[in-house]
């Protein structure tokens, strides 16, 4: 029997990779994790989920103070100034604390951090920083990278055309920021800089924002963001971006064809999505090909077609979400250890962390209707006592249930705390709950979550407060 350096070697220390490594070590497997960044945590902790939330929260506090919304609560403020350097510094502190926390967890669980990027030599051997390392099982968890826009060159250091990483560290508030892409990343970062004083224009190829979300949510999103001052150019494609003297000129035209126009900006954020990151892995050396979307195909257990090689997270099919990768990290470690690791991909919540937040889990109404007869109920946040008291009237909760069985197929929410509220819906769906189950579950009053209870009551025609 071959002797290996490790039982498990995880390539990549993002949310999927570091969780897989820790779980494998907890299960008694000798584990290493190869990561070439100077800090652990991958895109999510370093230049994604965590720093963007730090700026979203900070910019929201600034917006409340600077634009008079606190006056409605009897709070008078003097002149409000933005200290952008300090705001960016607190973002950096949050990242440093959390990435350092993972390093501590690695030490605590005896996970070896191999500092460097790994490339396959064969199915059980990789090279990391010039050293060959062997493992009985290798887990690919290399995540995703920004999708480039053909012909548009991102230069984050120059700060004129940036991607999501560059947009987290702009040295000054742009006078005019153009966001190419009306998805989650574009709207979150666009919201940050709009609150801090920039004029923000969002150019989206499709006719609505937030591709993949429920139709009612997408329609409402356009109304909410317009009200907040974002200039939305929907059904519009960018055909070119020219940079001259620290300014950018975008050429745009209708997606379906038509007359071209130009937009002047001093900063352009390219946020058209992300793509699986497999460059430099040497997959050809182990005979592993990617599919048409650049993803690595796996079976239900996250095993690839190459024996001993597994894959999780953004490099495999499914939504590119940190929490989906984390669940897959736990599952793959348990499968390697001979246990049963399962991820229910039908119940993966998604959240947009703007103000209000947009969240959903399960099927959209459009997808559910294609499968059969359904019942749908919406409850407005305007009728929720906590939202009303907090001056948060925007949004609704929507419950989609099977007409015959009453089983909940999908829940969608727009509310200040929709991201937290959606966890209850996900748990209910994981246990196969009916709308009646949610409706007859006592919810604390006054809370935003009562809107989910009322929406569930409405499926059977029994909502109280509308």
N, C-alpha and C positions, 0 to 999 in steps of 0.2 A: 504494500500500500504506500502511495506517495506521501512524503512528508511536506507539509506546507508551512509557510511562515505564520499564516493566520487562517482561522476558520472562515472568517468573513472580512472582505475588504470592500468598503463603500467608496465609490468615486464621486466626490462632491459633498460638501458640508452645508448645503442649503436645508430648508425645512424637512424635506424628505430624507436627505442623506444623513444629517446629524441625528435625527430621530431613529432611523434604521440602525445606525451604529450603536446608539445608546441602548436601544431595545435588545439588539443582538448580544451586547455585553451583559445586560441584565439576565439574559437567558443562559449565561455561562459559556458563550462562544468567545474565543480569542479574536478580538476585533480591531481593525484599523480603519482610518478614514483618510483618504487622500484629498487635500484641498490646497490649491495654489494661491488663493487670496491670503493677504496678511492677517485677516480675521475670519472667524467662522460665521456661519449663518447665511451664506449665499446672497443672491440678489435681494431676497425678502428683507433680511435684517440690515444689510449694508446700504443698498440703493433702491429699495422698493417699499414694501408694506410699512415698515417701521418708520423710516425717516419721513415718508409722505404723510403718515398719520400725525407725526410731531408737528409738521408744518400746517396741516389742516386744522389741528386744534389751536395752535398758536395764532394762525390767521383769523380763525373764527373769534377768538377772544379780542383780537385787535379790531375786527369789524364791529363787534358789539360796542366796544368803547368809543371808536372813532366816528361811527355813523349814527349815534343817538339812540340805539335800540334799548340801552339801559335806562334812558330817561323815563320810559314807560313804567319802570319799577321804582321810580323815585330816586334814582341814582344819578347825581349830576357830576359830570367830569369836566376838568379843565381841558386845555388843548392837549390832544393825544398825539404823541410822536411814535413813529416806527423806528426801532433799532434793529434793522435787518441782520446786522452782524450777530447780535445777541440771540435773535430768533434762530439763526442757523447754528449757533453754538449749542443751544439747548437740544437741537435735533441731533447734533454730533454726540452730545453727552448720552442721549438715550440709546443711540446705536452702540456706543462704546460699552455701556453698561450691559446691554443684552448680548452682544457678541462675546464679551468677557465671561458672561454667565455660562455660555455654551462651553467655553474652554474649561471652566471649572467643572462642569458636568462630565466632560470627557475624562478629566483626571479622576473625578470621584468614581466613575464607572469603569476606569482602566481601559479606556479607548485610546489607542495610539494615533496621534495626528501625524500623518506623513505629509510634510510640507512640500508641496509641489503638485503639478498637474500630471495625472496618470495617463498612460497610453498602453494599449494592449500589445503584448508580444505573442501570447496565445491565450486560450480560454481560462487559464489559471495563473497567468503571469502578466504583470504590468511593470512598466518602467516609471519611476517617480524620482524626479531630480537626479537622473543618471543612475539610480539604483534599481536593480531588479527585485521585485517583491512577489511572492507567490501566495495564493489563497485558494482554499477549496471552493469557496463561493465568492463571486464578485458581483456587487450591486451597482448598476449604472444609475446615478442620481445627479446628472450634470445640469439639469434645469433647462432654462430657456434664455434667449438673448433678444434684444430689440430687433424687430423686423425693419429692414431698411426700406426707404422709398426710392425706387430706381431714379438715378440722376440727381438725387439730393444728398449732398455730403454733410454729415453731422460733424461738427467740431465743437465739443463741449467746452474746451478751453477758451475758444474765441467768444463763445456765448451768444452767437447770432442764430445759428441753426443748431438746436440741441435735441437730445433724446430725453427720456425720463430721468436718466442719471444727471444730466446737465441741468435740467429744470429744477432739481432739488437744491442747487447751489448757485443760482444766479447772483452776481455781485451787487446788482441793483434791481429795483422794480422796473420792468419794462414800461415804456409809455404805451406801446401796443404789442401785445402778444397774440400771435396767430397759432392756434392749435390745429394740427392736421390729424383728424380722427376724433369722432364723438363717442368713444368707448369709455371704459372705466378710468383708465390712466389719464387720458386727455381731459376728462371732466373734473377729476380730482385735482390735478395740478393746475388746470385752468382756473378752478375755483380759488385755489390758494392765492394766485397772483392777482385775480380780480379783487379779492378782499383786501389785498395789500395796496391796491390803487391802480393797477394796470387796466387798460382797455383790453378786453379779450374777445377775439373772434374765433369761433369753432367752425372748421370746414369739415363736413362729413359727406362721404360719397353716397351713403344711403339716404333714404327719405326721412329716417327717424334716428334718434340717438340710441345708445345702449343696445347694440345688436345682441340678440340671444335672450333678452329679457321679455317679459310679458307685454303684449301690445298696449294694454291700458297704462302700464308703467312707463312705457316709452313715450306715449302721447303726453302724459302728465309731466314727464321730465322736461320736455321741450317748453311747456308753459312755465314751469318753475324756474328753469335756468334763464329764460328770457326775462322773467320778472326780476331776477337777480342782476340783470345787466349784461349777460353774455349775448353777443351778437352771433346768432346761429345761421350758418349758410349750409342748409341741408340739400341733399341731391346735387352736390357740387364736388368736382374732382380737381385736384391740383395737377397741372401739367408741367410746371417748372418753378424753380426758385433760384433767383439770382441774388448774389451778395455783392454789395458795393459800398465801401466806406462805412462799415459797421451797421448797414441797413440791409434789409431783405425786401425783394419784390417778388411776390407770388403771382403766377399766372393761373387763373382758374376758369373753369367753364362748367356748364350743367353736365351732370353725369350722363344724361341721355343725349348729349350733343347740343350745341348752341353757341351763342356768341361768347368769346373769351373776354375776361376782364382782369384787372390787376389789383392787388392789395399790397399796400406798403406796411412794413412792420419793422420794429427794431429787435424782435426776437421771434423765432419760429420753433415750436415744439412738434417734433415728428412723433406721433403716438398712434401708429396704425396697427399695433399688435406686437406679439412676441412669437418666436419660432423656436423649436427644439434645438438645443445646443449639443451637437455631437462632433463638431470639428476637432480634429486632433486626437480623437480617442483611438484611432486605428481599428475601427470596426471591421474593415476589410481583412485584417489579419486573422480574425476569428470567424470570418464568413457570415457576418451579421449585416444585413441590408436594412435600410430604413424604408418606410412606405412613402407614398406620393406626397404626404404632408411632412415628411422628414422625421416621423416618429418611429420609435422602436416598438414593434408589436410584441405583446406578451400574452400568456394564457391567464386564466382566472387567478392563478397563484403568483403572477408577476414574473414567471420564468420565461426567458426568451427561448428561441429554438436551439440555442447553443447550451449544452448541458453545463450547469454550474454558473451560468451568467443570468442575472436577473436585472430588471429595470423598473423604475418607479418615477412618479412626479411628472414634470413638464415634458420629459422626453418620451412619454408613452401617451396613448390616446386619452382624451377626457379633458375637462376644464383645467386651465393652467392656474391653479389656486394653491396657495401654501398649505391650507388645511387638508386639501385632498392629498397632497404629497406626504404630509405627516401621517395620515391614516394609512397610506400605502407603505410608508416606512415601517410602521409597527407591524403591518400584515406580512410584509416580505420577510422581516426578521423572524416572525413566528413560524412562517412556512419553512424557512431554512432550518429552524430548530425542530421541525417535525410536528409542530402544533398546527392549528387551523386559523390562518389569518385571512380575514374577509373584509372587503370594503364594498359597501352598498353604493354603487355609483348613481343610483336613482335618487339618492338623498344627499346631495352635496350642496349646501347653501352658498349663495353668492351675494356679495355686498358691495355697494358703491358708497364710499365714506364721505360723501359731500354733506351739505346741510340743506334740506333734510337728507337722511340716508335712504338708499334704495336697496331692497333686499328681496331675495326669492329663493325658494327651494322646490324641487319637483318640476312638474310640467307647467308650461305656459297654457293659457286658455286655448290658444290656437292649436298647440300640439295635442292637448287633451281631447278637443273636439274631433280630431282626426281618428281617435281611437274608439269613440263611442259617445253615448249620451251622457251629458254632465249637468250638474247644477252649480251655479256660480253666485256668490254673494260678496258684495263690497260694503264696507263700513267706513265712512269718512272720519278722518282724525278731527275734523271740525266738531264732531259730535262726541268726542272723547273728552271727559272732564279734565284730565291731567294735561292733555295737549292744549286745551282751551285756556287753562289757568297759566300755562307756560308761554302763551302767545305763539303757539306752533300749529297753525291751522292747516298747513299743507299736508296733503297725502291721504292715504286710505290703506285699509287691509283688505285683501281679496282672498277668498277661499274657494278652491275648485274641488268639487267632489264628484265621484261616480254616482250617476243618477239612481242606479239600482242598489248598489251596496252601501252607499254613503261614505265609502272610504275616501280619505283626503288624497288628492292627486297632486296638488300644488298649492302653495301659499305665497302671495306677493305682498310686499308692504313698502309704503313710503311714509316715513316718520323720522323724527329726530333721533330715535334710538332703534330704528328698524333692524340694524345689524344684530343687536342683542335680542330683540323680539323674535327674530327668525329661528333662534335656537330652539324655542319651544315647539315651533311648527315642525322642525326637523326631527326632534325627539318623538313627537306624536306620529309622524309618518314612518319613522323607523319601527315603531311598534304597531303599525297598521291601523292607526286610529281612524275613526269615522268623524264627520263634522259634529255629530251628536256627542261624541266623547269629549271634544274640546268645549262644546257649548255647555255641558254639564259639569265641567271642571271649574271649581271656585277660583276666581282670580282676585288678587288684592286690589282694593280701591283706595285712592285713585291712582291708577297706573296706565301707561300707554298700552300695556298688554291686554287690557280689557277690550281694546278694539278688535283683537283676534277672536276673543270669546264672542263678541257681538257679531262679527262677520260669520263665524261658525253657526251661530244661532240663526242668522239670516238664510243659510242654505236651506233650512227647513221652514223658512218664513216666520221666524220668531224673534227677530232683533227687537230690543226694547227701546233704545234711545234714538231711533229714527223712524 
